[in-house]
Structures are given as structure tokens and as C-alpha cells.
Amino acid sequence: MCIRDRVCPVSQADVQEMIREIKGFKLLEGFRGSPPADVEALEKALMGVSQLAMATKDQVEEIDVNPLLVLPKGQGVRAIDALIIRG
């Protein structure tokens, strides 16, 4: 299983690197008056998906969360839609 070209389980450093690779990362830091996003919650969510992938690797082929909204700092993230394909 992998998350965005990384093999699970991903480390905290992997997650932080992946987030900073996002083309729109500047938007997460706060841009043109918008508040900074809850990057810590995004990190925790990605770590959680990695842990879920590892815990279910014999039963689940794919996990797709799209979109995942990152709310303003301190407000968390929200998965709007998710798909889990059993293996």
C-alpha cells in the first residue's frame, strides 16, 4: 500500500514532506489574508490513513479520500467523500 508514491507505513517526516510538495502549499500557510490551515490535523489524518492501510492490508486494496478539506488552524480536517475497495 502506498500514499502518494510513498510505501506505508509512512513516517511523520514523510507526511510533512508530502504536504510541502503540494503545489498549493502556500495556500495552507495562509495567503492574501486567508487564515493558515490546520496542517497539524492534515498530518494526523495522513498518518491515520497510513495506519488504517497497514491494519487492513490483507482486506483492503485501495483507500481513496477525496476531497479532504483542511480547515483553519485548530479546526481540523473533514473528509467529504471516501471510497474503500476491498481486496
C-alpha positions as CSV (number, residue, x, y, z in Angstrom):
1,M,0.0,0.0,0.0
2,C,1.2,3.5,-0.6
3,I,0.2,7.1,0.0
4,R,1.1,9.5,-2.8
5,D,4.1,7.5,-4.0
6,R,5.3,6.5,-0.5
7,V,5.1,3.0,0.8
8,C,3.1,2.5,4.0
9,P,3.7,2.9,6.8
10,V,4.7,6.5,6.2
11,S,6.7,8.3,8.9
12,Q,5.9,11.8,10.3
13,A,8.8,13.1,8.2
14,D,7.3,11.5,5.0
15,V,4.0,13.1,5.8
16,Q,5.5,16.6,6.4
17,E,7.5,16.3,3.1
18,M,4.4,15.2,1.2
19,I,2.4,18.1,2.4
20,R,5.1,20.6,1.5
21,E,5.3,19.1,-2.0
22,I,1.6,20.1,-2.7
23,K,1.6,22.7,-5.4
24,G,-0.8,24.9,-3.4
25,F,1.1,24.6,-0.1
26,K,1.3,28.4,0.2
27,L,-2.5,28.4,0.5
28,L,-2.2,26.2,3.5
29,E,0.2,28.6,5.2
30,G,-2.3,31.5,4.7
31,F,-2.4,33.5,1.6
32,R,-3.7,37.0,0.8
33,G,-5.4,37.4,4.1
34,S,-6.8,33.9,4.5
35,P,-6.0,32.2,7.8
36,P,-3.4,29.4,7.9
37,A,-4.8,25.9,7.6
38,D,-4.7,23.2,10.2
39,V,-1.6,21.5,8.8
40,E,-1.2,19.5,12.1
41,A,-4.6,18.0,11.6
42,L,-3.7,17.1,8.0
43,E,-0.6,15.4,9.2
44,K,-2.6,13.4,11.7
45,A,-5.1,12.4,9.1
46,L,-2.5,11.2,6.7
47,M,-0.8,9.2,9.5
48,G,-4.2,7.7,10.3
49,V,-4.8,6.6,6.7
50,S,-1.4,5.0,6.7
51,Q,-2.1,3.2,9.9
52,L,-5.5,2.1,8.6
53,A,-3.9,0.9,5.4
54,M,-1.4,-1.2,7.3
55,A,-4.0,-2.6,9.7
56,T,-6.3,-3.7,6.8
57,K,-3.7,-4.6,4.2
58,D,-5.0,-8.1,3.8
59,Q,-8.6,-7.0,3.3
60,V,-8.4,-3.6,1.6
61,E,-7.0,-3.0,-1.9
62,E,-7.4,0.8,-2.0
63,I,-8.5,3.7,0.1
64,D,-9.4,7.0,-1.6
65,V,-10.3,10.1,0.3
66,N,-11.3,13.0,-2.0
67,P,-11.8,15.7,-1.2
68,L,-10.2,16.2,2.2
69,L,-10.9,19.8,3.4
70,V,-8.3,21.3,5.6
71,L,-10.0,23.8,7.8
72,P,-8.4,26.9,9.5
73,K,-5.8,26.2,12.2
74,G,-7.3,24.5,15.2
75,Q,-10.4,23.3,13.4
76,G,-9.2,20.0,11.9
77,V,-9.9,18.4,8.6
78,R,-13.1,17.0,7.0
79,A,-13.3,14.1,4.6
80,I,-16.2,14.9,2.2
81,D,-16.1,11.6,0.4
82,A,-14.2,8.3,0.8
83,L,-14.0,5.0,-1.1
84,I,-12.6,1.8,0.3
85,I,-12.1,-1.0,-2.2
86,R,-11.9,-4.5,-0.6
87,G,-9.3,-6.8,-1.9
